[in-house]
Amino acid sequence: MRATSNPSTRPEDYTFAHRLRVRFAETDAMGVVHHSRYLPYLEEARVEFLRAIGHPYDGWRRDGLDAAVIEVFVRYRQPLRFDDIVDVYVVLGDISRMTFQLSYLLTVDGTVDGTVAATAVTVHAVVTADGRPARLPEWLRAMAVS
């Protein structure tokens, strides 16, 4: 297991938040969001986080890099349901020469002190367009020390 980041359950510990609304198609027969639907929520927030910090994912691709997800850890705490407003908080976690981690907090209720629905960590390997390992971009390494 590579995930070493320990996601906080406190929104103030995160540098970015993305709001989304649970769609009916994402729920199961019990009206609860299926566990597999959390991964697209993380991806959507991750893409918006990169855009917000001035390094959109399409820029990575133009530079010949990708950020392959090599590990995901999700701790489900409370179920999400149809039409819930979900805030997905994101912060850069641990980094190494060729991997970085993002920590996530998902809350519901549309308030800063909303109910914690889940925490998560994604581990990413930086690779070239042909899938070969690559070093982290300088700007990303610089974020870790700031």
C-alpha positions, 0 to 999 in steps of 0.5 A: 500500500502506497497511500500514506496521507491521512485525510482530515475530517476538518474542511479548514485543513483543505486548500480547495473545495468543489461542490457537486449534486448527487444525480439519481442515476448514481443511486442504487435501489435503496436510494444510496449512492453506489460505492463505485460512484465516489471515484468519479466525484474524486476525479471531478474534484481533482481536475477542478483542483488542478485547474484552480491552481493553474495547472489544468490536466489538459496542460499536463497532456500537452507537456507529454505527462499524465497522472495515472491513478495507481491506488485509491483508498476510500473510507465511507462514513455516512451514505450519500443520497439523491440530490445531496449537495456534496462538497469535495475538499482536496489538498496535496498530500505526501509526494515522492520523486515520481508519485504524489497523493491527494487527500479528500474530504466529502461532506454533505448538507452544503455547509462548512460544518456538514456531515462527513460522508467519506474521506479518501486518498488517491496516489498518482504516478507521473508518467509520459504519454507512452506510460513510462515513469517520469519525475514530478513536474517542478511546480508540483515539487515546489508545492510540497515545500511551500 
